Amino acid sequence: MLSTRICVACRLKKAQKDLIRLTCDYQSGEVRLNTGAKGLSGRSCYICRRKTCVEQALKGTRIKGALEGRKVKGRPAGRSVAFPLSQQLIQLVYRECTDTDKTCQNTQSKE
């Protein structure tokens, strides 16, 4: 059975393997691209591999909110996330996108 997760941008459920996973290291608070490497643990969030979802997630604070978790009124925040994300991490996330910049006009064959 496939694990499903929710994209932080479009809020659609998709198979975990079809999403980009960002993980906040619980010790340092640093956000990293999680490619399934061993040794990276902490709270994670998922983004669709579509460029529009990546742009929407990076534009606001959705990633930060998802990685920090729920806030309880009257209690201090349990996690702190290194935010804004580094430019290097943002570039890595964009490389994971599967959609291309081509439009329908560019991909149609001319006969």
C-alpha positions as CSV (number, residue, x, y, z in Angstrom):
1,M,0.0,0.0,0.0
2,L,1.4,3.4,-1.0
3,S,1.8,6.1,1.6
4,T,-0.1,9.3,0.7
5,R,0.9,12.8,1.8
6,I,-0.6,16.3,1.4
7,C,1.1,19.0,-0.6
8,V,1.6,22.2,1.5
9,A,0.7,24.4,-1.5
10,C,-2.3,22.8,-3.3
11,R,-3.4,20.6,-0.4
12,L,-4.0,17.6,-2.7
13,K,-3.2,14.1,-1.5
14,K,-0.6,12.3,-3.6
15,A,1.7,9.3,-3.3
16,Q,4.7,10.1,-1.2
17,K,7.1,9.1,-4.0
18,D,5.5,11.8,-6.2
19,L,6.3,14.6,-3.8
20,I,9.3,16.6,-2.8
21,R,10.1,16.2,0.9
22,L,11.7,18.9,3.0
23,T,12.8,17.9,6.5
24,C,13.8,20.1,9.4
25,D,16.6,18.6,11.4
26,Y,15.4,18.4,15.0
27,Q,18.8,19.2,16.4
28,S,19.9,22.2,14.4
29,G,16.6,23.5,13.0
30,E,18.2,23.5,9.5
31,V,15.8,22.6,6.6
32,R,17.1,20.1,4.0
33,L,15.9,18.4,0.9
34,N,15.2,14.8,2.0
35,T,16.1,12.3,-0.8
36,G,15.6,9.3,1.5
37,A,19.2,9.4,2.8
38,K,19.7,7.7,6.1
39,G,20.4,9.8,9.1
40,L,18.1,12.7,8.3
41,S,15.2,12.8,10.8
42,G,12.9,15.4,12.0
43,R,9.6,17.0,11.0
44,S,8.9,17.0,7.3
45,C,6.6,18.7,4.8
46,Y,5.8,17.7,1.2
47,I,5.4,19.7,-2.1
48,C,4.1,18.6,-5.5
49,R,6.8,18.4,-8.2
50,R,4.9,21.1,-10.2
51,K,6.6,24.4,-10.5
52,T,3.5,26.3,-9.5
53,C,3.2,24.4,-6.2
54,V,6.9,25.0,-5.5
55,E,6.6,28.7,-6.2
56,Q,3.5,29.0,-4.0
57,A,5.0,27.1,-1.1
58,L,8.2,29.1,-1.2
59,K,6.4,32.5,-1.5
60,G,4.7,32.4,1.8
61,T,5.3,30.8,5.2
62,R,3.5,27.5,4.5
63,I,6.7,25.5,4.7
64,K,7.8,27.2,8.0
65,G,4.4,26.6,9.5
66,A,4.3,22.9,8.5
67,L,7.8,22.3,9.8
68,E,7.2,24.0,13.1
69,G,3.9,22.2,13.8
70,R,0.9,23.3,15.6
71,K,1.1,26.1,18.0
72,V,-0.6,25.8,21.3
73,K,-1.9,29.1,22.9
74,G,0.0,30.0,26.0
75,R,3.0,27.7,25.3
76,P,6.3,28.6,23.7
77,A,7.0,27.2,20.3
78,G,8.3,23.7,20.4
79,R,10.5,23.9,17.3
80,S,12.4,26.7,15.6
81,V,13.0,26.5,11.8
82,A,15.9,28.2,10.0
83,F,13.9,30.6,7.8
84,P,14.0,32.0,5.1
85,L,15.4,29.0,3.2
86,S,18.9,29.2,1.7
87,Q,19.2,30.0,-2.0
88,Q,21.0,26.7,-2.5
89,L,18.1,24.7,-1.0
90,I,15.6,26.6,-3.2
91,Q,17.6,25.8,-6.3
92,L,17.7,22.1,-5.3
93,V,13.9,22.1,-4.8
94,Y,13.4,23.6,-8.3
95,R,15.6,20.9,-9.8
96,E,13.2,18.3,-8.4
97,C,10.3,19.8,-10.5
98,T,9.1,17.5,-13.2
99,D,7.0,19.9,-15.3
100,T,8.8,21.8,-18.1
101,D,8.5,25.3,-19.3
102,K,7.3,24.2,-22.7
103,T,3.9,25.2,-23.8
104,C,1.5,23.3,-26.0
105,Q,2.7,25.3,-29.1
106,N,6.3,24.2,-28.6
107,T,5.5,20.5,-28.2
108,Q,3.1,20.0,-31.1
109,S,4.7,18.6,-34.2
110,K,4.4,20.6,-37.4
111,E,3.2,18.6,-40.4
